C-alpha cells in the first residue's frame, strides 16, 4: 500500500498515462494537457507540475519524454517558490508625485533602484536626480530592508537639503523601510505601479549606462568603492544633449546655486 501511494498517478492510471504521453508527443505542454483535461471534464485530471515530476522520474527518464518539451532539457533544474510579499506600509503611489517632478521642472526629485548581478555576491544601490541626471551609487552587501534604508539614507544625506524633495522606488521588499528616509533626511517616498519599470525612466536609463561597465555577469566583490566612484564620476562628467551639453555634475551644481 505504501509503495502504491508513492507511485505517480500517471503510473497507477494507465489510460491517463497513455493520454498524457500521446499529447506530449503531439507537442502539447504539460500546462496545455492539464488545462485541456479540466476543460473536457475528464474523470481523471492532473496538474502540470505532476506531469513534469513524472517526466523526470528516474525510471521514466529512459523514455526520454523530456524531448517533447519546449526546452528539451534532460535534467530539471531546482524548483524555487517565491514567498508572498507583504503589502508595502504607508505606500505613496507614483500618481501622487508632484507634476513638477514628473515633468522634471523641479530640482531635488530622485529615483532609486538596486542593481543585481548573476553571481549574487553584492548589489549596487543607485539613485539619480531627475532634472539633472546626476547619479549616486554605493555597494550593498545585504539586500535587507534595514541595510538598504541605512545605505540609501547615507547616500542621499550628502547633497544639501535643497536637493532632497522626493524619491521614487519600485515595490521590492528591500525598500520596505522607506519611511526612515522621511524621518531622517526629510525625503518623501513614492512607488511606481507593480511591473511598470518605465514609470522610473530616469533610473532605468542611468542603470543601463552603468551596465556598460558593470554587466550582469560581473562579480561585484572584485570592485572597491573607489572603482564604483570612478565609474559613476565618468557618467556624471559626460555631456548630455537634453542638458544643452552640460554634464550632470555641472547641471547639478548650477541648480544648487539657484537654490541658494
N, C-alpha and C positions, 0 to 999 in steps of 0.2 A: 504493500500500500504506500509506504514512504517513497519507494522508487517511482511509483506511478505519479505521485504528487510532484516529484522533481522533474519529470519529463515535460517536454514542451507540449502545448495544446495542439500544435501542428503535427506532432508525432502521435498523439493519442487519437486525433480525429483525422483519419486517412483522407476522407473526402475533402475536408477543409485544406489539408496539406497539399493534395493534388491541385485544388483550385488555386491556391496561393502560388504554387510553383509554376502553373500554367500562365498565370497573369504576369508573373515576373518575367517569364520567357517572352511575353508579348511586349515587354518594355515598360510595364507599369511600375511605378514606385511603390514602396510599402505604404506610403500615405494614401496614394490613389486606391490601392487594393482595400485598405481598411475602410476608407470613406465609402467606396462603392458597395462593399458588403453591407454596411449600415443602410445605405440608400435602398438597396434591394430587399431589405428586411430579411436577410439571411438568418437561418436558425442559429448558425454559429458565426459570431463576429470575433474580431481580434484587433488589437491595437497595432499601430505601425511599429512601435518600439518592440513588441513581442516578435514581429516578423524579422526585424533587424537582429534581435538576440538569437533567433532560430538560425538565420543565415550564417552567423558567426560561431555557432556551437562547434566545439572541436570535432565531433563525429559527423556533422553535417558539412563542415568546411570542404571535405573531399569532393562534394558535389559541385563545388565552385559556383554556387548561386550568386556570389558577390559580383560575378561578371555581368549579371543583368542590371546591376545598379548603375546609376549615372556616373559615379566616380570609379567604380570597379576596383575598389581597394580590397586587397586580400586580407588585411587586418583592420580591425576597427579601432579608432582612437578612443581614448578615455572619455567618459561622459561627464560633462560638467553641468551643474544645475545652478542657475542664478538664484541668489537669495532675493526675496521680495523686498523692494526698497520701501522704507518708511517715508511718509509724506514729509516734505521739507517744511520745517516750522517757520512761521512768520514770513512766508514767501511772498515777495512782491513780483508781480508779473512784469515782463518787459513792456507790456502795453500800458503800464502806469508810468513808465520812464518819461521824463520831460521831453517835449517835442524838440527843444533846442539841442538835447543830447542826440536824438535820432538824426537830426539834420547836420550834426557837427558844427553847430553855430555857437555853442558854449564850451568853454575850456574846463577841463577837470573831470570829464566823464570817461571812465575806463572800462575795458573788457578784460576778463581774466580766463585762464584755461590751464589745464595740466597736460603737458606733452609727455606721452609714454613711449617706451621702447620695447622691442620684442624680447630683449634679454630680461626684462622685468627687474633690472638692477638699477634702481633710481629713476627719478622723474624730474622734469623741468617745469617749474611753475612760472607762467608768463603773464604779463599784463601790458596792455597797450592803451595809450591815451588817444581817444577817438579823433580829436580835432587835429593834433599834430603828428600822430603816428609814432610817438616816442615809445620804445619798448623797454620794459624792465623784466629781468628774469633771474631766477635763483634755483639751485638744486633742491630737491625734496627727497629725502631718503624714504620716509614712511608716508604712505598715502592715507593717513588718518585725518579725520575732520579736525582734530585738535592741532596736529602738526601743520596741516595746511593753513589753518586760520592764523597760527603764530607766524609762519613764514610770510604769508600774504600781508599781514599787518606790518611786519618789519620792512617788507619791500616797499609798501606804499606810504609808510611813515616818513620816508626820506624826502619826497617832494614837499614843498611848502603847503600850508593849509589851503591856499587859493587854488591849488591843483588837485584838490580832493573833494569831489562832489558826489560821485556815484561810481559803482562798478556793476557790470552785467556779467553773470556767470551762467554755466549750464546746470543741469539738475543732478550732477554727480554727488554721491554721498560725501565726498571729500570736502564739499562746500557747506556742509550741514551747520557749521558753527559761524556762518556768515554774520550773525548778529554781533559778534565780537569786533568786527570791523567798524560798525557804527558806534559801539561803546567805546572803543579805544582810540580811533582816529577820525570819527565823525563821517564815515563813508557809508552811504546808503547802498544796499544791495538789491539788484533786480535779477530776475531769472527768465531766460528765454523759454519758449514752449518746448515740450519734450520732442526730441528727434528733429530739431529745427536749427542746425548749426549756422545756416545762412543768416539768421537773425543777429548773429555776432560776427558780421563780415570782417570787421577790423582785426580781431584776434585770429580768425581763420587765415587771413592774408598774411599777418605777421608770422604766424607759426609756419606757414608754407615757405616763407623766405628763410626762416631759421632751419627748416628741414634740409636746405641745400648743404648746410654744414653738419647737421645732426640728423641724418636719415634714421628711419625706424630700426635698422639693424645695428645702430650704434650701441656699444657697451658704455653706458653713461658713466660707469665708475672710472673709466680711463680719462675723464675730463675733470679738471680742477675748476674752482670758482673763477680763477684768473682766465682760464680758457673760455668759460661762458661769458665773462665780461668782455673779452676781446671780440667774440662773435657778435654779441649784442651791440658793442660800440661800432663795429663795422656797419651794422644795419642802421644805427642812429645817425651815422655821418655820411649816408648815401643820399644824394639829392632825389627829391620826389616831384614828379610832374604836377600833381594836384596841389603841391605847396609852392608852386611857382619856382620850382627847382631849388628851394631851400632844403636843407636837411631836416629831419625830425628834431634833432638836437637844437638847431638854430630856431626852428619854429616854436619849440617848447620854451626856450629862453625868452623869445620875443613875447610870448603870451604871459610869462611871469612878469616881465617888465610892464606890460599893460595893466596888470592887476595891482601893481604897487604904486 
